[in-house]
């Protein structure tokens, strides 16, 4: 195999960089604080810092000697800085302003004329141009997003007027459009067929096409760059509300001024026009401003087409509307209290159907909160194989209101208000609260809570004691949970059902068990909670209103009313919609002392014949228990039961 010898440096190439190139700055800091330096473009660098202690200090450093890059890639060591000028624009947020006594400082480490190590400290503010209000502590900027330059420009153009100029290498945004001065009066009204056309055909949209209110969403520097919203109103006949989402950081007064100017421009630009010119005007391009001979005012070219050697230009009335600041309130930041997070408490719930639409896939809900008021969230882990493997399922939802029952909730009817029973609930911290609601609000779905397996609604919540509430005016067995009305005991979990505080997790159909762990910052390792055969919301509801009628021929007719998990409102003269693939029922007849008989039936009535009744009585049965389950697409409903006495 052939080979050749190379001298050191044969494969190296030398080029030049500017001193203080943004790519080669470094940042240094003491732990545990954090800092990083990045180069968002070729002419800028950005430092992000997190300070934990009062005396934390971060240094942005240019080294005369490149100690970090590979020797083949490092820049030349040069310690002679004579004649160098370090000039930069300073933008900062969350730091001391430049004019503060202990504000940012330039530190120079080197040697004096005698060759002894020495440091020099330069207060940056002493060399700054402008005033503290010009820039130093408020970051004013725009988040450029979009899949193209056009997408970014269109976003900006919604609020800020500008012209785009192609200089052959870059698209430059300019505040003033270039003016086109070559339009001759005799060239107006050109036509490819010699037909007479208007020299200037103008139109004006109606007042109703204008916005009545223009709202601009932006990032508000006075509120730690949270989203702000400024609104301006038009005094004309506009009927629409228009909102512009502008990913820009500007103070409230300037944003409101730009919004008012944009609204005024919309009023001016509702006047449009069209002119036709000879083909020689192909240099007329969109964005140029022109003055049409014989017409007062100025127009901006919005579109140009060439049609059979005739240039057709669409125009928009143009005017420069300066944006002046308008006094406006930026609002205030609602800061969260700095409190300990505390341990997590959570419950995995197999909820009954909560929406009018039928559920099509099994789901479980996770309601989580904290023992302490400072709790915010936890991470969810899910296992479908009894803890052998786990996968992340995102964070918990907003903190739920949950607690523990203090007394036994007695049985009651699911058809009427339960005014006899009271339920005492203890909540884990003082931030949680339960509130009363009007009867109309309760009937519309308010104040729903899961107590054990029963969905209950309450009308009145009376506080007594520390974080203890007494609930009364109850509606029981809601959304098909009437089978859980009996069997309550003190110490059951109580969870207020609020969609915003429930994290819904999809599970595959047929899952035998799901386990969930909610892991917060102050939680020890936990085995989690499990749920067997999830999918309660997929099952049909048990039939209701069972009755048995003895017919004249001795037969017994048993009838019932079907319910649907897709129709919760009883409408007069309208049957409940069928949420299952077909309507079928499983009927189990159980005479005492005899073998159970099971069969399927397609209707909401069936006949227990007189001959079958006589045969069961002759076999020694004195009573017949009949269980009826609706057969659904995913399983059986709970049984509805009626007992027939055979004497």
PyMOL commands that set and color helices and strands:
alter all, ss='L'
color gray80, all
select helices_A, chain A and resi 22-24+124-127+149-157+185-187+207-209+221-223+252-268+279-283+439-443+478-480+482-484+499-501+536-538+610-618
alter helices_A, ss='H'
color red, helices_A
select strands_A, chain A and resi 26-29+34-41+44-50+58-61+105-111+117-123+141-142+163-166+171-174+179-180+201-204+211-220+226-233+240-249+271-278+289-290+298-307+310-318+344-349+363-370+379-383+391-395+402-405+423-427+448-451+454-463+468-475+493-496+502-506+513-519+529-532+544-550+556-561+584-591+597-601+605-608+623-631+640-645
alter strands_A, ss='S'
color yellow, strands_A
deselect
rebuild
show_as cartoon
